[in-house]
Amino acid sequence: PDGKKTNHLIQFRIRGLNTFRMHCICVCAPTQGFSESPDLEFEYADTDKWSAELSELYSYTEGPEFLLNRKCFEEEFRTHVSDKKWTELDVAQHRAHAMRLLDGLEVITREKRLKVSRAILYMVQGTFAECSSEAEVQHWMRYNIFLLLDVGTFTALVELLNMEVDNSAACSSAVRKPAISLADSTDLRVLLNIIYLMVVTIQQEDPADSPEWRATRETFKTELGSPLYNNEPISVMLFGMVTKFCSGHAPHFPMKKVLMLLWKSILFTLGGFEQLQNIKVRKREELRLPPLPEDSIRVIRSMRAASPPASASDLIEQQQKRARREHKSLIKQDNLDAFNEKDPYKSDDPREDEDDNDDNDNSMEAEPFPMERDEVMPPPILHPPSERVNFPKGLPWAPKVREKDIEHFLESSRSKFIGYTLGNDTDTVVGLPRPIHESIRTLKQHKYISIAEIQIAKEDEFQKTPLSGGEEDVEMCSTELLYQGILPSLPQYMIALLKILLAAAPTSKAKTDSINILADVLPEEMPTTVLQSMKLGVDVNRHKEIIVKSISAILLLLLKHFKLNHVYQFEYMAQHLVFANCIPLILKFFNQNIISYITAKNSISVLDFPYCVVHELPELTAESLEAGDINQFCWRNLFSCINLLRILNKLTKWKHSRTMMLVVFKSAPILKRALKVKQAMMQLYVLKLLKVQTKYLGRQWRKSNMKTMSAIYQKVRHRLNDDWAYGNDLDARPWDFQAEECALRANIECFNSRRYDKNQRNPDFLPVDNCLQSVLGQRVDLPEDFQMNYDLWLEREVFSKPISWEELLQ
């Protein structure tokens, strides 16, 4: 009590620490006989390989159109050029033919325009009939695309796309059709294919690129993010297509291609995760904040996956081996950290999770967990030397402390030892014991000030002093331009994206009122043979997976860029995602056999572009389709899962009301099942989500899930004084969650109104002209009908009304 032998920081809420350390830290001996699934050799990046991103644009149903595009190009080419091949012409001839095709886009006849568009698409696809390898196709793709961009084709294509989007005849025709197929979206698909291939290819940097191409890339990137197309960035136009599709006014829109183009446009104009890290470093330097304690991308890449909790078969096998060795006691299976396989959405009794483990309160102290020893990491995966980070032995993350944590620690210490408080004073330590001084010094050494805290403080100043605060200097970067473009309809955009995500989720059941996202994959004539049906089944599943991948990447990129640009832009988007039930939707997505989803083989490699246009296609059989590819996992599905977990982390971080949503929807068993995937990055984000709700799950859950607690301790960043493991913090008490969200919403509305709503400024804060001469000298433009009826107005409003001039002058 006197504080001489008590260091509060080292305590780290030390109640029960001995038990926690015994079960969480001393997990060191491997257990024999357990089935070890191999680590997934997955490297998280902005996108998959270029060839994979190209192939995912096309559904397998579109395969016959490759030859149709070639035919349209050759007809145009033979009309104006001699019998030479395209690859044999010189640059001037290439440019002349590209200009002719550009002129062909201006014709009135729709059929002629479509034919020219297909010819351009064949050029963008690398004039593959004259190539003998995939590398050659990709070479000519780059050459042709930069050529077409140089002659101005991109702007013409965007104008055509705008025209097709506004085509009311096509929309009304599609609405009346009972079944929509691939043929209903032909014009849109051709245009979207060209624009997508141009964006993805120009974005791809190559050391062999000429200086002219590099300059062209930067110019194109700037134009793509600027409001040059119909006075808005192209991303805003694509968002409009998404909402129009979800409203039911344009059911024929090829939504997969729209979402893929939207994702790549945002990725190109705003930047990927490496660029985000660079922007963060630059902004911290500008705000004169300390540098980041570590590069989070490199730390995560250097992590190794933990062994998942054992399955029931492993537990039985271990029990049998221990029995053969004549151990004195058998393992109590109730004690083990097995996954709860019950469906949380069908559970009627919320206490079921705890009831299953009621009988093992004392067994934990009786003997150490045999299964806990399985926590030892598998041998490290060999990475390139540049990607390895050599840490000292210990935890991978430097601990962080917020200013609020230091204030709270000082307040509680003063109340305990002195009996008074000093508000926000974090410097005065008079009267406090020496161990408290050391604790405060250690806390301040690890204090982390985020960019968001500075932005919130500045916004508070603007709101408090609207007159003396001056004008805010807003950097008109691509992120700011995009936010201004989507701000008026951002809630509708978020709802539309989540509707499509729900329709594409593998756990969703077909409903009559759900939207049809298969319009650009279903053929005009449905399959008649078993092989065709299997091929279409693979195509439909692949189609849904690509949609999930695109939406998850769009949402994550927008959240991260908005948070860096201004935290209230991020909060506005995040709050509307929460209001649109994004949290239960993501949990519903993970409430499936996640291993099966990640290892799904919904692809036919011989039909992927550009392989299918260069090589002779083998005959497909039902056996080959059933076998699938030889990959250990599906890159896009693992990418989607990690993105969705990151989005869930973004939405719930430091928000107690949203963390309680995770608890209410019983996310713990769902997230624990996701730990079966042996991929370090995915496990990290699952453990983060489990950590924030651990204090709310009860003592019994923590006792029976010590292996998970151990993994959290080893892998997730520690916040000093954070009582996540024991639930004794004030944050674990009931809060007025509705008030928390309402206060945040009020701050967001004040920010948006102050910065973007120039017409609704408070009239009390506008400057007033008190000079009679200048007021009377101002020219006022009166409407024409007022001037014609001026005499009538004078009679009615002035002469016929008694005016007490003495009172008026007073």
C-alpha positions in Angstrom: 0.0 0.0 0.0 2.9 2.5 0.6 4.1 2.0 -3.0 7.7 1.2 -2.1 7.6 -2.4 -3.3 5.0 -1.9 -6.0 5.7 -0.9 -9.5 2.4 -0.5 -11.3 3.8 -0.8 -14.8 5.6 -4.0 -14.0 2.5 -5.4 -12.4 0.7 -5.0 -15.8 -2.4 -5.7 -13.8 -0.5 -8.5 -12.1 -3.5 -10.2 -10.5 -3.4 -13.8 -11.7 -0.2 -13.3 -13.8 1.5 -16.4 -12.4 -1.3 -18.6 -13.7 -1.3 -16.8 -17.0 2.5 -17.1 -17.4 2.4 -20.8 -16.6 -0.1 -21.5 -19.3 0.8 -18.8 -21.9 4.5 -18.2 -21.9 6.1 -21.6 -21.0 4.7 -23.3 -24.0 7.9 -24.8 -25.4 7.9 -28.6 -25.9 6.5 -30.1 -29.1 4.0 -32.9 -28.8 4.5 -36.1 -30.7 1.8 -37.6 -32.9 -0.1 -34.5 -34.0 -1.0 -34.0 -37.6 0.8 -30.9 -38.8 -0.6 -29.1 -41.8 2.1 -27.3 -43.7 2.4 -23.5 -43.6 0.9 -21.8 -46.6 3.5 -20.2 -48.8 1.4 -17.1 -49.3 2.9 -13.6 -49.6 0.3 -10.8 -49.1 0.5 -8.1 -51.8 -1.7 -5.4 -53.4 -2.6 -7.9 -56.2 -1.9 -11.3 -57.5 0.5 -11.9 -60.4 -0.2 -9.8 -63.5 -1.2 -12.9 -65.5 -3.7 -14.0 -62.8 -5.3 -10.6 -62.7 -5.7 -10.6 -66.5 -7.2 -14.1 -66.5 -9.8 -13.3 -63.8 -11.3 -10.5 -66.0 -12.8 -13.1 -68.3 -15.4 -15.7 -67.4 -14.9 -19.1 -69.1 -18.3 -18.5 -70.8 -16.6 -15.6 -72.7 -14.1 -18.0 -74.3 -15.5 -17.9 -77.9 -15.3 -14.1 -78.0 -11.5 -14.2 -78.3 -11.8 -15.4 -81.8 -14.6 -13.0 -82.6 -12.4 -10.1 -81.5 -9.6 -11.4 -83.7 -12.0 -11.6 -86.7 -13.2 -8.0 -86.3 -9.6 -6.7 -86.1 -8.5 -8.6 -89.2 -11.4 -7.4 -91.2 -10.6 -3.8 -90.3 -6.8 -4.4 -90.8 -7.1 -6.0 -94.2 -9.3 -3.2 -95.5 -6.7 -0.5 -94.9 -3.3 -2.3 -94.7 -1.5 -4.7 -97.0 -1.1 -8.4 -96.3 1.6 -7.8 -93.7 1.1 -8.9 -90.1 0.6 -6.3 -87.3 3.9 -7.3 -85.7 5.7 -6.6 -89.0 4.6 -3.0 -89.4 6.7 0.0 -88.3 5.6 2.5 -85.6 4.2 5.1 -88.1 1.9 2.4 -89.6 0.8 1.2 -86.2 -0.1 4.8 -85.2 -2.0 5.4 -88.4 -4.1 2.3 -87.9 -4.8 3.1 -84.3 -6.0 6.6 -85.4 -8.3 5.0 -87.9 -9.8 2.7 -85.2 -10.3 5.8 -83.0 -12.2 7.5 -85.8 -14.4 4.4 -86.1 -15.6 4.8 -82.5 -17.3 8.0 -83.5 -19.7 6.5 -86.0 -23.5 6.5 -85.2 -24.3 2.9 -86.1 -24.1 0.7 -82.9 -23.1 -2.5 -84.8 -20.2 -0.6 -86.5 -19.1 0.8 -83.2 -19.1 -2.6 -81.5 -17.1 -4.1 -84.3 -14.4 -1.4 -84.0 -14.5 -1.8 -80.2 -13.8 -5.5 -80.6 -10.9 -4.7 -82.9 -9.4 -2.4 -80.3 -10.0 -5.1 -77.7 -8.0 -7.5 -79.8 -5.1 -5.0 -80.0 -5.3 -4.6 -76.2 -5.2 -8.4 -75.8 -1.8 -8.4 -77.5 -2.8 -9.5 -81.1 -2.3 -13.0 -79.8 -2.8 -14.8 -83.1 0.7 -13.6 -84.2 2.4 -14.6 -80.9 3.9 -18.0 -80.0 4.2 -17.5 -76.2 2.5 -15.8 -73.2 5.5 -13.6 -72.7 5.2 -12.4 -76.3 1.5 -11.7 -75.8 2.2 -9.6 -72.8 5.0 -7.7 -74.7 2.6 -6.7 -77.5 -0.2 -5.9 -74.9 2.1 -3.3 -73.4 3.2 -1.9 -76.7 -0.4 -1.6 -78.1 -1.9 -0.2 -75.0 0.7 2.6 -74.7 0.1 3.3 -78.4 -3.7 3.5 -78.0 -3.3 5.7 -74.9 -1.0 8.1 -76.8 -3.5 8.6 -79.7 -6.3 9.5 -77.2 -8.4 6.2 -77.2 -8.9 6.1 -73.4 -11.0 9.3 -73.3 -13.2 8.2 -76.2 -13.7 4.8 -74.5 -14.8 6.5 -71.2 -17.3 8.7 -73.1 -18.7 5.6 -74.8 -19.0 3.9 -71.5 -20.9 6.9 -70.1 -23.2 6.7 -73.1 -23.9 3.0 -72.6 -24.5 3.5 -68.8 -27.2 6.1 -69.6 -28.7 3.9 -72.3 -32.3 3.8 -71.0 -33.5 1.5 -73.8 -31.0 -1.2 -72.8 -31.9 -0.8 -69.1 -35.7 -1.0 -69.7 -35.2 -4.1 -72.0 -33.1 -5.9 -69.3 -35.6 -5.1 -66.6 -38.4 -6.7 -68.6 -36.5 -9.9 -69.3 -37.2 -12.9 -67.1 -33.6 -14.2 -67.4 -30.6 -12.1 -68.2 -27.5 -13.6 -69.9 -24.1 -12.7 -71.3 -25.6 -11.3 -74.5 -27.4 -8.5 -72.7 -24.2 -6.8 -71.6 -22.0 -7.2 -74.8 -21.3 -3.5 -75.4 -20.6 -2.8 -71.8 -18.3 -5.9 -71.4 -16.2 -5.0 -74.4 -15.7 -1.4 -73.2 -15.0 -2.5 -69.6 -12.5 -5.2 -70.8 -10.5 -2.6 -72.8 -10.4 0.0 -70.0 -9.5 -2.6 -67.4 -6.7 -4.0 -69.5 -5.3 -0.5 -70.1 -5.4 0.5 -66.4 -3.8 -2.8 -65.2 -1.1 -2.8 -67.8 -0.1 0.8 -67.5 0.0 0.4 -63.7 2.5 -2.4 -64.1 6.0 -0.9 -63.9 8.8 -2.5 -65.9 12.5 -1.5 -65.6 12.8 -1.7 -69.4 10.1 1.0 -69.9 11.3 4.0 -71.9 11.3 7.5 -70.2 8.3 8.4 -72.5 6.3 5.5 -71.1 7.1 6.4 -67.5 6.0 10.0 -68.1 2.8 8.7 -69.8 2.1 6.5 -66.8 2.4 9.4 -64.3 0.2 11.6 -66.5 -2.4 8.8 -66.9 -2.4 8.2 -63.1 -3.1 11.9 -62.4 -5.8 12.1 -65.0 -7.5 8.9 -63.7 -7.8 10.4 -60.2 -8.9 13.9 -61.4 -12.5 15.0 -62.2 -11.8 15.1 -66.0 -14.3 12.5 -67.1 -17.8 14.0 -66.8 -16.5 16.3 -64.1 -15.8 13.4 -61.7 -13.1 10.8 -61.3 -13.7 7.6 -63.1 -14.1 5.8 -59.8 -17.2 7.9 -59.0 -18.8 6.9 -62.3 -18.1 3.2 -61.5 -19.6 3.7 -58.0 -22.7 5.1 -59.7 -22.9 1.9 -61.9 -22.8 -0.2 -58.7 -25.7 1.6 -57.1 -27.7 1.6 -60.3 -27.3 -2.1 -60.6 -28.3 -2.7 -56.9 -31.4 -0.5 -57.3 -32.7 -2.9 -60.0 -32.7 -0.2 -62.7 -29.8 -1.9 -64.7 -29.7 -5.6 -63.9 -27.7 -6.3 -67.0 -24.5 -4.5 -65.8 -21.5 -6.9 -65.7 -20.9 -6.3 -62.1 -17.7 -8.4 -61.7 -15.9 -6.3 -64.4 -17.2 -3.0 -62.9 -15.9 -4.0 -59.4 -12.5 -5.2 -60.8 -12.1 -1.9 -62.7 -13.2 0.1 -59.6 -10.6 -1.7 -57.5 -7.8 -1.3 -59.9 -8.6 2.4 -60.5 -8.5 3.1 -56.8 -5.3 1.1 -56.4 -3.6 2.9 -59.2 -4.7 6.4 -58.3 -4.4 6.3 -54.5 -1.6 3.7 -54.2 -1.2 0.3 -52.6 0.1 -0.8 -49.2 3.7 0.2 -49.8 2.6 3.7 -50.9 0.4 3.9 -47.8 3.4 3.2 -45.6 5.4 5.9 -47.4 2.6 8.4 -47.1 2.3 7.7 -43.4 6.1 8.2 -42.9 5.9 11.5 -44.8 2.9 12.8 -42.9 4.5 12.0 -39.6 7.6 13.9 -40.6 5.5 16.9 -41.7 3.7 16.9 -38.3 7.1 16.5 -36.5 6.0 13.3 -34.9 8.5 10.5 -33.9 9.2 7.9 -36.6 7.2 4.7 -36.6 8.7 2.1 -34.2 8.8 -0.5 -37.0 7.7 -1.2 -40.6 4.5 -3.2 -40.0 4.6 -4.8 -43.5 8.1 -6.2 -43.0 7.3 -7.4 -39.4 4.2 -9.3 -40.6 6.0 -10.9 -43.5 8.7 -12.2 -41.1 6.2 -13.8 -38.8 5.6 -17.6 -38.7 2.2 -19.3 -38.4 1.3 -20.9 -35.1 0.0 -24.4 -34.9 -3.8 -24.5 -34.8 -5.5 -26.0 -31.8 -5.7 -29.8 -32.1 -8.7 -31.6 -33.6 -10.6 -34.3 -31.8 -8.8 -37.1 -33.7 -5.4 -35.7 -32.6 -6.5 -35.6 -29.0 -7.6 -39.3 -29.1 -4.4 -40.3 -30.7 -2.4 -38.5 -28.0 -4.5 -40.1 -25.3 -3.8 -43.6 -26.7 0.0 -42.9 -26.9 0.1 -41.6 -23.3 -1.9 -44.7 -22.2 0.6 -47.0 -23.9 3.4 -45.3 -22.0 1.5 -46.0 -18.8 1.1 -42.5 -17.6 -0.8 -42.2 -14.4 -3.6 -40.1 -15.7 -5.4 -39.5 -19.0 -5.9 -36.2 -20.5 -9.2 -34.7 -19.7 -10.5 -33.8 -23.1 -12.8 -31.2 -21.7 -9.7 -29.2 -20.7 -8.3 -28.9 -24.2 -8.5 -25.9 -26.4 -10.7 -27.6 -29.1 -12.8 -25.7 -31.5 -16.4 -25.1 -30.8 -18.0 -26.4 -34.0 -21.5 -25.3 -33.1 -23.2 -22.8 -35.3 -23.5 -19.6 -33.2 -26.4 -18.4 -35.3 -28.5 -21.4 -34.2 -27.6 -21.4 -30.5 -30.6 -20.7 -28.3 -28.7 -20.6 -25.0 -25.9 -18.1 -24.8 -24.4 -19.9 -21.9 -23.8 -23.1 -23.9 -20.1 -22.2 -24.5 -19.4 -22.0 -20.8 -21.5 -24.9 -19.8 -19.4 -27.3 -21.8 -16.4 -26.5 -19.7 -17.9 -26.2 -16.2 -16.2 -29.3 -14.9 -12.6 -28.2 -15.5 -12.2 -25.2 -13.1 -9.6 -27.0 -11.0 -8.0 -29.2 -13.6 -5.9 -26.3 -15.0 -4.0 -26.0 -11.7 -3.7 -29.8 -11.4 -1.5 -30.4 -14.4 -0.2 -28.3 -17.3 -2.0 -28.6 -20.6 -0.5 -31.4 -22.7 -1.8 -29.7 -25.8 -0.3 -26.4 -24.9 3.1 -27.8 -25.7 2.1 -28.0 -29.3 2.4 -24.3 -29.5 6.0 -24.4 -30.7 6.3 -22.8 -34.1 7.1 -24.9 -37.1 10.4 -24.4 -38.8 10.6 -20.9 -40.4 9.8 -20.5 -44.0 12.8 -19.3 -46.1 12.3 -15.8 -47.3 14.6 -13.7 -49.5 17.3 -12.0 -47.3 15.8 -8.5 -48.0 12.5 -9.5 -46.6 13.8 -11.0 -43.3 13.8 -8.8 -40.2 16.2 -10.0 -37.5 14.5 -9.3 -34.1 16.1 -9.6 -30.8 14.7 -12.5 -28.8 11.3 -11.4 -27.6 8.0 -10.0 -28.9 7.8 -8.8 -32.5 6.1 -5.5 -31.8 7.2 -2.5 -29.8 4.6 -1.7 -27.1 2.6 1.5 -27.5 0.9 3.8 -25.0 -1.6 6.5 -25.6 -1.7 9.9 -23.9 -5.1 8.9 -22.5 -3.5 5.8 -20.9 -0.9 7.9 -19.1 -3.6 10.3 -17.9 -5.7 7.5 -16.6 -2.7 5.8 -14.8 -1.7 9.1 -13.1 -5.3 9.9 -12.1 -5.7 6.5 -10.4 -2.3 6.8 -8.8 -3.0 10.2 -7.4 -6.4 9.1 -6.1 -4.8 6.2 -4.4 -1.7 7.8 -2.8 -2.6 11.5 -2.4 -6.4 11.7 -2.6 -6.7 14.4 -5.3 -6.6 14.7 -9.1 -5.1 17.2 -11.5 -7.1 16.7 -14.7 -4.9 16.4 -17.8 -1.6 17.2 -16.1 0.9 14.4 -16.9 4.0 16.0 -15.6 3.4 16.6 -11.9 4.4 13.6 -9.8 4.8 15.3 -6.4 3.8 13.0 -3.6 3.8 9.8 -5.6 6.1 6.9 -4.7 9.4 6.4 -6.6 8.1 3.2 -8.4 5.3 5.3 -9.8 7.8 7.8 -11.1 9.6 4.9 -12.9 6.4 3.6 -14.3 5.4 7.0 -15.7 8.9 7.4 -17.2 8.6 4.0 -18.9 5.1 4.8 -20.2 6.3 8.1 -21.7 9.2 6.3 -23.4 6.6 4.2 -25.3 4.1 6.9 -25.9 2.7 6.9 -29.5 1.0 9.9 -31.0 -1.0 8.9 -34.1 -1.7 11.2 -37.0 -5.5 10.8 -36.2 -5.0 12.4 -32.8 -3.4 15.5 -34.4 -6.2 15.7 -37.0 -8.9 15.5 -34.3 -7.2 18.1 -32.2 -6.9 20.5 -35.2 -10.6 19.9 -36.1 -11.6 20.7 -32.5 -9.7 24.0 -32.8 -11.5 24.9 -36.1 -14.9 24.2 -34.5 -14.1 26.2 -31.3 -12.6 29.2 -33.2 -14.3 29.4 -36.6 -13.4 33.1 -37.1 -9.9 33.3 -35.8 -8.9 29.8 -36.8 -8.3 30.9 -40.4 -8.8 28.9 -43.6 -7.7 25.2 -43.6 -5.1 24.3 -46.1 -6.5 21.1 -47.7 -4.1 19.2 -50.0 -6.1 18.3 -53.2 -4.5 14.8 -53.5 -6.3 11.9 -55.3 -7.8 10.7 -52.0 -9.3 14.1 -51.3 -10.7 14.4 -54.8 -12.2 10.9 -54.5 -13.8 11.6 -51.1 -15.3 14.8 -52.4 -16.7 12.9 -55.4 -18.4 10.1 -53.4 -19.4 12.2 -50.3 -23.0 13.0 -51.4 -23.9 9.3 -52.0 -21.4 7.5 -49.8 -24.0 5.7 -47.7 -25.7 4.3 -50.8 -22.4 3.2 -52.2 -21.5 1.3 -49.0 -25.0 -0.4 -48.9 -24.6 -1.4 -52.6 -21.2 -3.0 -52.1 -22.4 -4.9 -49.0 -25.5 -6.1 -50.9 -23.3 -7.6 -53.6 -20.9 -9.0 -51.1 -23.8 -10.8 -49.3 -25.0 -12.2 -52.7 -21.5 -13.5 -53.5 -20.7 -15.0 -50.1 -20.6 -18.8 -50.1 -22.7 -18.9 -46.9 -25.6 -17.0 -48.6 -28.6 -18.9 -49.6 -30.5 -18.0 -52.8 -33.5 -15.8 -52.1 -36.1 -14.4 -54.5 -35.4 -10.8 -53.4 -31.6 -11.0 -53.7 -29.8 -9.4 -56.6 -28.6 -11.4 -59.5 -24.8 -11.1 -59.8 -24.5 -13.8 -62.5 -25.7 -11.7 -65.4 -22.2 -11.7 -67.0 -21.4 -15.4 -66.6 -24.6 -17.2 -67.6 -24.7 -18.2 -71.3 -27.7 -17.7 -73.5 -28.3 -21.4 -73.8 -28.0 -23.4 -70.5 -25.7 -26.4 -70.5 -27.1 -29.7 -71.7 -24.3 -32.2 -70.8 -22.7 -33.1 -67.5 -19.3 -31.6 -68.6 -20.9 -28.3 -69.6 -22.7 -28.2 -66.2 -19.5 -28.8 -64.3 -17.7 -26.2 -66.3 -20.4 -23.6 -65.6 -20.5 -24.6 -61.9 -16.7 -23.9 -61.7 -17.2 -20.6 -63.6 -20.0 -19.4 -61.3 -18.0 -20.2 -58.1 -14.9 -18.5 -59.5 -17.1 -15.5 -60.5 -18.3 -15.1 -56.9 -14.8 -15.5 -55.5 -13.5 -12.7 -57.7 -16.4 -10.4 -56.7 -15.6 -11.0 -53.0 -11.9 -10.4 -53.7 -12.6 -7.1 -55.4 -15.1 -5.7 -52.8 -12.8 -6.6 -49.9 -9.9 -4.9 -51.6 -12.0 -1.8 -52.4 -13.3 -1.4 -48.9 -9.9 -1.9 -47.2 -8.1 0.5 -49.6 -10.7 3.2 -49.1 -10.6 2.8 -45.3 -6.8 3.0 -45.1 -6.4 6.0 -47.5 -9.3 7.9 -45.9 -7.8 7.4 -42.4 -4.5 8.8 -43.5 -6.0 11.7 -45.4 -8.3 12.7 -42.5 -9.6 10.5 -39.7 -13.2 11.8 -39.9 -13.3 10.8 -43.6 -12.5 7.2 -42.4 -15.0 7.4 -39.5 -17.7 8.6 -41.9 -17.2 5.6 -44.2 -16.7 3.1 -41.2 -19.9 4.3 -39.5 -22.0 3.8 -42.6 -20.5 0.3 -43.0 -21.5 -0.5 -39.4 -25.0 0.9 -40.0 -25.3 -1.3 -43.0 -24.5 -4.4 -40.9 -21.0 -5.0 -42.2 -19.9 -6.6 -39.0 -22.4 -9.5 -38.9 -22.0 -9.9 -42.7 -18.3 -10.5 -42.3 -18.9 -12.9 -39.4 -21.5 -14.7 -41.5 -18.8 -15.0 -44.3 -16.4 -16.7 -41.9 -19.1 -19.0 -40.5 -18.2 -21.7 -42.9 -15.5 -24.3 -43.4 -12.8 -21.7 -44.0 -10.1 -24.3 -44.9 -12.3 -25.6 -47.7 -12.9 -22.1 -48.9 -9.1 -21.2 -49.0 -8.2 -24.5 -50.7 -11.1 -24.4 -53.2 -10.1 -25.2 -56.8 -12.6 -23.2 -58.8 -10.4 -22.6 -61.8 -9.5 -24.3 -65.1 -6.0 -23.2 -65.8 -6.0 -24.3 -69.5 -8.9 -21.9 -70.1 -7.2 -18.9 -68.5 -6.1 -16.0 -70.6 -3.5 -15.7 -72.2 -2.7 -19.5 -72.0 -5.9 -20.4 -73.9 -5.2 -18.2 -76.9 -1.6 -19.3 -77.4 -1.6 -23.1 -76.8 -3.7 -25.9 -78.2 -6.4 -26.6 -75.7 -6.5 -30.2 -74.4 -9.9 -32.0 -74.3 -11.6 -31.3 -71.0 -13.0 -34.2 -69.1 -15.1 -34.4 -66.0 -12.1 -36.0 -64.1 -9.8 -33.1 -65.0 -12.4 -30.5 -63.9 -12.9 -32.3 -60.7 -9.2 -32.5 -60.0 -8.7 -28.8 -60.4 -5.3 -27.2 -60.3 -2.3 -28.3 -58.2 -1.9 -25.2 -56.0 -1.8 -25.7 -52.3 -4.4 -22.9 -51.8 -6.4 -20.3 -53.7 -4.6 -17.0 -53.7 -7.6 -14.8 -54.2 -9.6 -16.5 -51.4 -6.9 -16.2 -48.8 -6.4 -12.6 -50.0 -10.1 -11.9 -49.5 -10.2 -13.5 -46.0 -7.3 -11.4 -44.8 -8.8 -8.2 -46.3 -12.2 -8.9 -44.5 -10.4 -9.5 -41.2 -8.5 -6.3 -41.6 -11.8 -4.4 -42.3 -13.3 -5.9 -39.2 -10.3 -4.8 -37.2 -10.6 -1.3 -38.7 -14.3 -1.0 -37.8 -13.9 -2.2 -34.2 -10.6 -0.7 -33.0 -11.1 1.5 -30.0 -14.9 1.3 -30.4 -16.4 -0.4 -27.4 -19.9 -0.5 -28.9 -18.7 -2.3 -32.0 -16.5 -4.7 -29.9 -19.7 -5.6 -28.1 -21.3 -6.4 -31.4 -18.5 -9.0 -31.9 -19.5 -10.5 -28.5 -23.3 -10.3 -29.1 -22.9 -12.1 -32.5 -20.8 -14.8 -30.8 -17.8 -14.3 -33.0 -15.2 -16.0 -30.8 -15.9 -19.6 -32.0 -16.1 -18.4 -35.6 -12.8 -16.6 -35.3 -11.2 -19.6 -33.5 -12.0 -21.8 -36.4 -10.2 -19.4 -38.7 -7.0 -20.0 -36.7 -6.9 -23.4 -38.4 -5.4 -21.7 -41.5 -1.7 -21.8 -41.0 -0.8 -18.4 -42.4 0.8 -15.9 -40.1 -0.9 -12.7 -41.3 -4.4 -14.2 -41.2 -3.8 -15.6 -37.7 -2.5 -12.2 -36.5 -5.7 -10.4 -37.5 -7.9 -13.1 -36.0 -6.0 -12.9 -32.8 -6.4 -9.1 -32.7 -10.1 -9.5 -33.0 -10.1 -12.1 -30.2 -7.9 -9.9 -28.0 -10.3 -6.9 -28.0 -13.2 -9.0 -26.8 -11.4 -11.3 -24.4 -12.3 -9.2 -21.4 -16.0 -9.5 -22.2 -16.0 -13.3 -22.7 -15.8 -14.3 -19.1 -13.3 -16.1 -16.9 -14.4 -19.5 -17.9 -13.8 -18.8 -21.6 -10.3 -17.6 -20.8 -9.5 -20.6 -18.7 -10.5 -23.1 -21.3 -8.8 -21.2 -24.2 -5.3 -20.7 -22.8 -3.6 -21.7 -26.0 -5.4 -18.9 -27.8 -4.4 -16.5 -25.0 -0.8 -17.6 -25.4 -0.9 -16.9 -29.2 -2.3 -13.4 -28.5 0.5 -12.8 -26.1 3.1 -13.9 -28.5 1.9 -12.2 -31.7 -0.2 -9.2 -31.0 1.2 -5.8 -30.0 0.9 -5.0 -26.3 -0.5 -1.8 -24.9 1.0 -1.1 -21.6 -1.6 -1.0 -18.8 -4.1 -2.7 -21.1 -6.0 -5.2 -19.0 -7.1 -7.3 -22.0 -6.5 -10.7 -20.3 -8.4 -10.2 -17.1 -11.4 -8.0 -17.7 -10.8 -5.6 -14.7 -10.6 -2.4 -16.8 -13.2 0.3 -16.7 -13.9 -0.4 -20.4 -15.4 -3.7 -19.5 -18.2 -2.1 -17.5 -21.5 -1.2 -19.2 -21.3 1.8 -21.5 -23.9 3.9 -23.2 -23.0 2.6 -26.6 -25.7 4.6 -28.5 -24.3 7.8 -27.0 -20.8 6.9 -28.2 -21.9 6.4 -31.8 -24.1 9.6 -31.7 -21.2 11.7 -30.4 -19.0 10.4 -33.2 -21.7 11.0 -35.8 -22.1 14.6 -34.6 -18.3 15.2 -34.9 -18.3 13.8 -38.4 -21.3 15.9 -39.5 -19.6 19.1 -38.1 -16.4 18.2 -40.1 -18.2 17.5 -43.4 -20.3 20.6 -43.0 -17.4 22.9 -42.2 -15.1 21.6 -44.9 -17.4 20.7 -47.8 -20.8 22.4 -47.4 -20.0 25.9 -48.4 -23.6 26.9 -48.8 -24.8 26.0 -45.3 -22.3 28.0 -43.3 -23.6 29.4 -40.0 -24.8 33.0 -40.8 -23.7 34.1 -37.3 -20.1 33.5 -38.3 -20.3 35.4 -41.7 -18.7 38.9 -41.8 -21.2 41.7 -41.6 -21.0 45.0 -43.6 -22.0 47.8 -41.2 -21.3 50.7 -43.6 -24.5 52.3 -44.9 -22.9 53.7 -48.0 -21.4 50.5 -49.1 -24.6 48.5 -48.5 -26.7 51.0 -50.5 -24.0 51.2 -53.1 -24.1 47.4 -53.9 -25.7 46.4 -57.2 -28.6 44.0 -56.7 -29.8 42.2 -59.7 -33.6 42.1 -59.5 -35.7 39.6 -61.5 -37.5 40.9 -64.6 -41.0 40.3 -63.3 -40.2 42.3 -60.2 -39.1 45.3 -62.2 -42.3 45.2 -64.3 -44.4 45.2 -61.2 -42.3 47.6 -59.1 -45.1 50.2 -58.8 -47.5 47.6 -57.5 -45.0 46.3 -55.0 -44.4 49.9 -53.7 -48.1 50.4 -53.2 -48.6 47.1 -51.4 -45.5 46.9 -49.3 -44.7 50.6 -48.6 -47.4 53.1 -49.2 -50.3 51.1 -47.8 -48.6 50.0 -44.6 -48.4 52.4 -41.7 -44.8 52.9 -40.5 -43.8 54.5 -37.2 -40.5 56.1 -38.3 -39.6 57.2 -34.8 -39.7 53.7 -33.5 -37.9 52.4 -36.5 -35.0 54.9 -36.1 -34.8 54.1 -32.4 
